[in-house]
Amino acid sequence: MSRLKKIGMAFGYGLLLVAIVVVICYAHIGARDHRESQRISGFVIHIDGNGNHMLIDTESMYKWFAKHGVSPKGKSIAELDLAALERVALEHSAVESCNAFVTYDGRIEMTIIQREPIARLRLDGGYDHYIANDGVLFRASDGYAAYVPVITGSHRLIVDRDFSGNVFRYIADSIAALERRIVEIEHKKYPVLSDRKQIKKRDKSVQDSTVKKPFWVSKETYEARKENLKLFKEAHNQKYLKEDAVLVKQLDKLSNMQERLRHNIASLESINADFERLVEFIKSALADSFWSAEITQLVLTSGDKGAIHIAIVPRSGDYTIDLGDTHNLTQKLQNTRDFYDKVLRNVGWNKYSRISVRYDGQVVCLPRN
């Protein structure tokens, strides 16, 4: 093959490649222009209910998006902000996760997975929330109810009745804020400690000073100078002690502030552990076929230092089961089950008005009058 022919073939292939690139670019630009001018043809929401509890529906979510100004209806693809749509969906406390995409014909498909409620919280003070299995509290909505145990009682939660969100994260954020405050206070100590060091250094310099006796100075004059220096040292030391006492008082005040903050952190950690044990107890009870059917209501009251105390209102009889605090709840439930099997089945379900398993290895019953 001649060189000229090879050059011609290479040139032809080059033109073909350029033509292909041009066609692809024009196709891409055309598709982009079409997508930007294309109107949204529909908005479809699919809701998956965790544990078969349907607490939200498509209509309420359409209203939710419209309320927050991100409803895609009537917009073009170019105006659509899928990230904002998903972000607003996740702001709904009953929504655990979501995913949205646009189909080729311009329809928006969104799948929403709602949280799994494990109990309904109706404590004194106006609480009406669901507790999700991950510790999230979200407000109960009108028209939809999950068939889960109801929690009543006088116990006051760390969050108020208008709160929606993750209780564990709220406590963690609160602890982090207190820890930052402790560090800030520690930094305030540095200049005070520096001042203490300086005034102590100055006083030491004074206390270490001496009077030398030149040969031309009389003994009387020398003794007088020594006495004056002694008086000056005493006066300077008294001044130093007063100044140091003021600084020590400032340090003590800052340390006391830190100690109170550490006490608050310890209280928050205790509250967090208490609530975590409550959530795990409910999840464990729901996973047990016997207790999931038996427990209809939990009554929460406050024990020492605000600790949660739990009582069960069972389905089988007119009595309450006092579990005490949230420690060793698994063993307490097992003790109760043993008592059911060995005693209540024989003496009758209504013989007692109250059964207490709060103490290790004991079942204390109050007979019905």
Order of alpha helices (4+ residues) and beta strands (2+ residues): alpha-beta-alpha-alpha-beta-beta-beta-beta-beta-beta-beta-alpha-alpha-alpha-beta-beta-beta-alpha-beta-beta
